Amino acid sequence: MKAPPFEWHRPATLAEAVATLAAVAPQDGRVLAGGQSLLPAMALRIARPPHLVDINGIAELGAWGVEGDALRIGALVRHVAFQRPAAPGPLGALMATMVRHIAHWPIRTRGSFGGSLCHADPASEWPLLAVVMGAEMRAVSARGERRLAASAFLRGPLETALAADEILAGVTVPLLPADARWGFEEVARRAGDFAQAMALVVLRQDALGRIAEARIGIGGVEAVPRRLASVEAMVTGRVPSAALFEEAGRTAAAACEPMEDAGYRRALVRAVVSRALGSASSQRALAA
Ligand SMILES: Cc1cc2nc3c(=O)[nH]c(=O)nc-3n(C[C@H](O)[C@H](O)[C@H](O)COP(=O)(O)OP(=O)(O)OC[C@H]3O[C@@H](n4cnc5c(N)ncnc54)[C@H](O)[C@@H]3O)c2cc1C
């Protein structure tokens, strides 16, 4: 199916893009990034924006690299960029694992990191990463610039804190220390499908092997991905064991509030949280 008619704006700079968006946003003008979510929605007539501000020609949005203690990712960096570690240490390896769960290769070559966050599908991998890692989003408009924490940026299914005239320019993800261990587990109906449930765990252990710090997040189940503070508190100070992972899985299942299929999704949460903890704690840290 073809998309409904629209006017195609192709700014060459971010300043030009925000000026164009400011002019067309009141008529439901939208940003076009990789088009892997927006164009199917237009073909299905779920969205009919009369103006598209295509950001694909803006070089600065396609750059990424490590600056200081963080990975800075331009909004237009394609998913495939993360197939090889984009950052040193555990963060690069973690992202290289997560990206393989995003759709299929052709979609990964066009779909963008920022587009995934702006689309805010609760079953997408990058929003979960952003929340668990405490990423910061840089939103730019003709009115200026502001920075938002990922947890404030993601508001609900397909809903973010971005105003209609704002463009997500980039995302800053703090690097993980070399002794951090991580585990990512996802259940999807078929390879490349959106997640029915996923869990991301990042752990640090003390000299005695006890869990000194834990970040445990789930996605694909609730309206937005989130960290489970009660499960993090429960495992902290404990020595990893199969019994502890099972208890954490049960606690996570009880703590989550699925949008649908509550019994089934809770069972998935129990499994993915317990497995992600197991794979994190059995991983060899880079510098233990
Ligand atoms: C068959 C299929 C399977 C998929 N499976 C998965 C999957 O398993 N996991 C997953 O995470 N994703 C999946 N996707 C979605 C894919 O990752 C998309 O690339 C992503 O959701 C949107 O990125 P995009 O660059 O294509 O954005 P677009 O489609 O161009 O835009 C999406 C939305 O975000 C807005 N937007 C985009 N960029 C910006 C920006 N910089 N500033 C402001 N607004 C912006 C657009 O206006 C639009 O509303 C799948 C897609 C398809 C077609």
The ligand as a Tripos MOL2 file, in Angstrom:
@<TRIPOS>MOLECULE
LIG
   53    58     1     0     0
SMALL
NO_CHARGES

@<TRIPOS>ATOM
      1 C1          8.5840   -5.8700   10.8160 C.3       1 LIG1
      2 C2          9.1610   -4.9620   11.8660 C.ar      1 LIG1
      3 C3          9.6470   -5.5250   13.0260 C.ar      1 LIG1
      4 C4         10.1780   -4.7140   14.0310 C.ar      1 LIG1
      5 N1         10.6500   -5.3030   15.1660 N.ar      1 LIG1
      6 C5         11.1970   -4.5380   16.1280 C.ar      1 LIG1
      7 C6         11.7240   -5.1090   17.3190 C.ar      1 LIG1
      8 O1         11.7150   -6.3350   17.5160 O.2       1 LIG1
      9 N2         12.2270   -4.2710   18.2490 N.ar      1 LIG1
     10 C7         12.2690   -2.9020   18.0670 C.ar      1 LIG1
     11 O2         12.7570   -2.1940   18.9450 O.2       1 LIG1
     12 N3         11.7820   -2.3470   16.9610 N.ar      1 LIG1
     13 C8         11.2580   -3.1140   15.9820 C.ar      1 LIG1
     14 N4         10.7720   -2.5180   14.8520 N.ar      1 LIG1
     15 C9         10.7640   -1.0410   14.7490 C.3       1 LIG1
     16 C10        12.1000   -0.4970   14.2770 C.3       1 LIG1
     17 O3         13.0750   -0.6770   15.2770 O.3       1 LIG1
     18 C11        12.0110    0.9980   13.9660 C.3       1 LIG1
     19 O4         13.1870    1.3040   13.3260 O.3       1 LIG1
     20 C12        11.8720    1.9610   15.1220 C.3       1 LIG1
     21 O5         10.7990    1.6810   15.9640 O.3       1 LIG1
     22 C13        11.6070    3.3870   14.6240 C.3       1 LIG1
     23 O6         12.7860    3.9160   14.1480 O.3       1 LIG1
     24 P1         12.8000    4.6970   12.7870 P.3       1 LIG1
     25 O7         14.1180    5.3620   12.6970 O.co2     1 LIG1
     26 O8         12.4300    3.7750   11.6960 O.co2     1 LIG1
     27 O9         11.6860    5.8180   13.0290 O.3       1 LIG1
     28 P2         10.4520    6.3570   12.1100 P.3       1 LIG1
     29 O10         9.6260    5.2280   11.6670 O.co2     1 LIG1
     30 O11        11.0330    7.2560   11.0610 O.co2     1 LIG1
     31 O12         9.7260    7.2410   13.1770 O.3       1 LIG1
     32 C14         8.9850    6.6520   14.2400 C.3       1 LIG1
     33 C15         8.3170    7.7730   15.0520 C.3       1 LIG1
     34 O13         9.2820    8.5010   15.7980 O.3       1 LIG1
     35 C16         9.3360    9.8830   15.3740 C.3       1 LIG1
     36 N5         10.7610   10.2190   15.3110 N.ar      1 LIG1
     37 C17        11.7490    9.4520   14.7770 C.ar      1 LIG1
     38 N6         12.9430   10.0210   15.0040 N.ar      1 LIG1
     39 C18        12.7070   11.1690   15.6780 C.ar      1 LIG1
     40 C19        13.5630   12.1800   16.2210 C.ar      1 LIG1
     41 N7         14.9070   12.1060   16.1080 N.pl3     1 LIG1
     42 N8         12.9890   13.2280   16.8570 N.ar      1 LIG1
     43 C20        11.6250   13.2930   16.9860 C.ar      1 LIG1
     44 N9         10.7850   12.3500   16.5270 N.ar      1 LIG1
     45 C21        11.3090   11.3090   15.8720 C.ar      1 LIG1
     46 C22         8.6310    9.9260   14.0250 C.3       1 LIG1
     47 O14         8.0390   11.1820   13.7870 O.3       1 LIG1
     48 C23         7.5940    8.8190   14.1850 C.3       1 LIG1
     49 O15         6.4880    9.3010   14.9060 O.3       1 LIG1
     50 C24        10.2410   -3.2970   13.8370 C.ar      1 LIG1
     51 C25         9.7650   -2.7210   12.6580 C.ar      1 LIG1
     52 C26         9.2270   -3.5340   11.6730 C.ar      1 LIG1
     53 C27         8.7400   -2.8980   10.4040 C.3       1 LIG1
@<TRIPOS>BOND
     1     1     2 1
     2     2     3 ar
     3     2    52 ar
     4     3     4 ar
     5     4     5 ar
     6     4    50 ar
     7     5     6 ar
     8     6     7 ar
     9     6    13 1
    10     7     8 2
    11     7     9 ar
    12     9    10 ar
    13    10    11 2
    14    10    12 ar
    15    12    13 ar
    16    13    14 ar
    17    14    15 1
    18    14    50 ar
    19    15    16 1
    20    16    17 1
    21    16    18 1
    22    18    19 1
    23    18    20 1
    24    20    21 1
    25    20    22 1
    26    22    23 1
    27    23    24 1
    28    24    25 2
    29    24    26 1
    30    24    27 1
    31    27    28 1
    32    28    29 2
    33    28    30 1
    34    28    31 1
    35    31    32 1
    36    32    33 1
    37    33    34 1
    38    33    48 1
    39    34    35 1
    40    35    36 1
    41    35    46 1
    42    36    37 ar
    43    36    45 ar
    44    37    38 ar
    45    38    39 ar
    46    39    40 ar
    47    39    45 ar
    48    40    41 1
    49    40    42 ar
    50    42    43 ar
    51    43    44 ar
    52    44    45 ar
    53    46    47 1
    54    46    48 1
    55    48    49 1
    56    50    51 ar
    57    51    52 ar
    58    52    53 1
@<TRIPOS>SUBSTRUCTURE
     1 LIG1         1 GROUP 0 **** ****
